[in-house]
Amino acid sequence: MEDEGSTAVPATRPRPTWSRVVAFAVLPALALLLALGAGYLKWQDNGVRNGEVAAATSMQAARDGTVALLSYTPDKVEQQLGAARDLLTGQFRDSYTSLTNDVVIPGAKQKQIAAVASVPAAASVSATPEKAVVLVFVNQTVTVGNDAPTDTNSSVRVTLEKVGDRWLISEFDPV
């Protein structure tokens, strides 16, 4: 009688077929990589869109703020420049307040000075959801008393900061 245990072939684990490797390893890994890639691209897209929105809204705030800062009439100079002060923030607000109270308002009243500013063009230099820099091109017409008006063209680098839901001017530098 032969021993049954001596002739038995040892049990081996079946080798995985390529179809099982693809189905249970490669396809899930590929799906994970695609999902991660799509998520990254969406994140990048949101960043670009937020920057575009910040650029557009800050440019409009820079345009409006520049006109308000540089336009006044002698009879309403205090109210007009006081309203413009509400568009400013930080140290620039303090220096603008000092300049307007000490020089511009008394001079406008005494010499009957009127100024009208317009912004024919503006360009975003940089913009994030919290801070923006805008280059503003300014045309200003100043009339002193009954003298002929004087036109001046200039450009200003306006730095804005987001305070709450408003863009406020924090720097105003002639270029």
C-alpha positions as CSV (number, residue, x, y, z in Angstrom):
1,M,0.0,0.0,0.0
2,E,1.2,3.4,-1.0
3,D,1.2,6.3,1.4
4,E,-1.3,8.8,0.2
5,G,0.6,11.8,1.7
6,S,3.8,11.2,-0.2
7,T,2.4,11.4,-3.7
8,A,0.3,14.5,-3.1
9,V,1.2,17.7,-4.9
10,P,1.6,20.7,-2.5
11,A,-1.3,23.2,-2.9
12,T,-0.3,26.4,-4.7
13,R,-2.1,29.6,-4.8
14,P,-3.6,30.4,-8.2
15,R,-1.7,33.1,-10.0
16,P,-3.8,36.2,-10.6
17,T,-4.8,36.8,-14.1
18,W,-4.1,40.1,-15.8
19,S,-7.8,40.9,-16.0
20,R,-8.0,40.7,-12.2
21,V,-5.0,42.9,-11.7
22,V,-6.4,45.5,-14.0
23,A,-9.9,45.3,-12.5
24,F,-8.9,45.5,-8.8
25,A,-5.6,47.5,-8.8
26,V,-5.0,49.5,-12.0
27,L,-8.5,50.9,-12.6
28,P,-9.1,52.1,-9.1
29,A,-5.7,53.7,-9.0
30,L,-6.3,55.4,-12.3
31,A,-9.7,56.6,-11.1
32,L,-8.1,58.0,-7.9
33,L,-5.5,59.9,-10.0
34,L,-8.1,61.3,-12.3
35,A,-10.2,62.5,-9.4
36,L,-7.2,64.1,-7.7
37,G,-6.3,65.8,-11.0
38,A,-9.8,67.1,-11.5
39,G,-9.9,68.5,-8.0
40,Y,-6.6,70.3,-8.5
41,L,-7.8,71.8,-11.7
42,K,-11.0,73.0,-10.1
43,W,-9.0,74.5,-7.3
44,Q,-6.8,76.4,-9.8
45,D,-9.9,77.5,-11.7
46,N,-11.5,79.0,-8.6
47,G,-8.3,80.8,-7.8
48,V,-8.2,82.4,-11.3
49,R,-11.9,83.3,-11.1
50,N,-11.5,84.9,-7.6
51,G,-8.5,86.9,-9.0
52,E,-10.6,88.0,-12.0
53,V,-13.5,89.1,-9.7
54,A,-11.0,90.9,-7.4
55,A,-9.4,92.7,-10.4
56,A,-12.7,93.8,-11.8
57,T,-14.2,95.1,-8.5
58,S,-11.0,96.7,-7.3
59,M,-10.6,98.5,-10.6
60,Q,-14.0,100.0,-10.3
61,A,-13.4,101.0,-6.7
62,A,-10.1,102.6,-7.8
63,R,-11.8,104.6,-10.6
64,D,-14.6,105.8,-8.3
65,G,-12.3,106.5,-5.4
66,T,-9.9,108.5,-7.6
67,V,-12.7,110.7,-9.0
68,A,-14.0,111.3,-5.4
69,L,-10.6,112.2,-4.0
70,L,-9.7,114.7,-6.8
71,S,-13.1,116.4,-7.5
72,Y,-14.7,119.2,-5.4
73,T,-16.4,122.6,-5.7
74,P,-15.7,125.5,-3.3
75,D,-19.2,125.5,-1.9
76,K,-19.4,121.8,-1.1
77,V,-15.7,120.9,-0.6
78,E,-16.1,119.8,3.0
79,Q,-18.9,117.4,2.2
80,Q,-17.3,116.1,-1.0
81,L,-13.9,115.4,0.5
82,G,-15.5,114.1,3.7
83,A,-17.3,111.5,1.6
84,A,-14.1,110.7,-0.2
85,R,-12.4,110.0,3.1
86,D,-14.9,107.2,3.7
87,L,-13.3,105.4,0.7
88,L,-9.8,105.3,2.4
89,T,-8.2,103.2,5.0
90,G,-5.0,103.1,7.2
91,Q,-2.3,105.7,7.2
92,F,-3.3,107.1,3.9
93,R,-6.7,108.0,5.4
94,D,-5.0,109.9,8.1
95,S,-2.6,111.8,5.8
96,Y,-5.4,112.6,3.4
97,T,-7.6,114.0,6.2
98,S,-4.7,116.1,7.4
99,L,-4.0,117.5,3.9
100,T,-7.6,118.2,3.1
101,N,-8.3,119.9,6.4
102,D,-5.1,122.0,6.5
103,V,-4.6,122.9,2.8
104,V,-7.3,121.9,0.3
105,I,-10.5,122.9,2.1
106,P,-9.3,126.3,3.2
107,G,-7.7,127.0,-0.2
108,A,-10.8,125.9,-2.1
109,K,-13.0,128.2,-0.1
110,Q,-10.6,131.2,-0.1
111,K,-9.5,131.1,-3.7
112,Q,-12.8,129.6,-5.1
113,I,-11.0,126.5,-6.5
114,A,-13.0,123.8,-8.2
115,A,-11.6,120.5,-9.5
116,V,-13.2,117.9,-11.7
117,A,-11.4,114.6,-12.3
118,S,-12.2,111.8,-14.7
119,V,-10.7,108.4,-15.3
120,P,-10.5,107.5,-19.0
121,A,-8.6,104.2,-18.3
122,A,-7.5,101.9,-15.5
123,A,-5.6,98.6,-15.5
124,S,-5.2,96.0,-12.9
125,V,-1.6,95.5,-11.9
126,S,-2.2,92.7,-9.4
127,A,-5.2,91.4,-7.5
128,T,-5.9,88.9,-4.8
129,P,-9.2,88.6,-2.8
130,E,-7.6,90.8,0.0
131,K,-5.4,93.3,-1.8
132,A,-5.2,94.9,-5.3
133,V,-3.0,97.4,-7.2
134,V,-4.5,99.4,-10.0
135,L,-2.9,101.8,-12.4
136,V,-5.3,104.7,-13.0
137,F,-5.0,107.3,-15.7
138,V,-6.5,110.7,-14.5
139,N,-7.7,113.8,-16.3
140,Q,-8.3,116.7,-14.0
141,T,-9.6,120.2,-14.8
142,V,-8.9,122.8,-12.1
143,T,-10.5,126.3,-12.1
144,V,-9.3,129.0,-9.8
145,G,-11.8,131.8,-9.4
146,N,-12.7,133.3,-12.7
147,D,-9.4,132.2,-14.4
148,A,-9.4,129.9,-17.4
149,P,-9.5,126.2,-16.5
150,T,-6.2,124.2,-16.4
151,D,-6.2,120.6,-17.6
152,T,-3.7,118.1,-16.2
153,N,-3.2,114.4,-17.2
154,S,-1.5,112.0,-14.8
155,S,-1.4,108.4,-13.7
156,V,-1.6,107.0,-10.2
157,R,-0.8,103.7,-8.7
158,V,-3.7,102.9,-6.4
159,T,-3.4,100.2,-3.7
160,L,-6.6,98.9,-2.3
161,E,-7.4,96.6,0.6
162,K,-10.5,94.6,1.1
163,V,-12.2,95.7,4.4
164,G,-15.4,93.8,5.0
165,D,-17.0,93.7,1.6
166,R,-15.6,97.0,0.4
167,W,-12.4,97.9,-1.4
168,L,-10.7,100.9,0.3
169,I,-7.7,102.9,-0.9
170,S,-4.7,102.4,1.3
171,E,-2.0,104.0,-1.0
172,F,-2.3,106.6,-3.7
173,D,1.1,107.2,-5.5
174,P,1.6,109.3,-8.6
175,V,3.6,107.5,-11.3
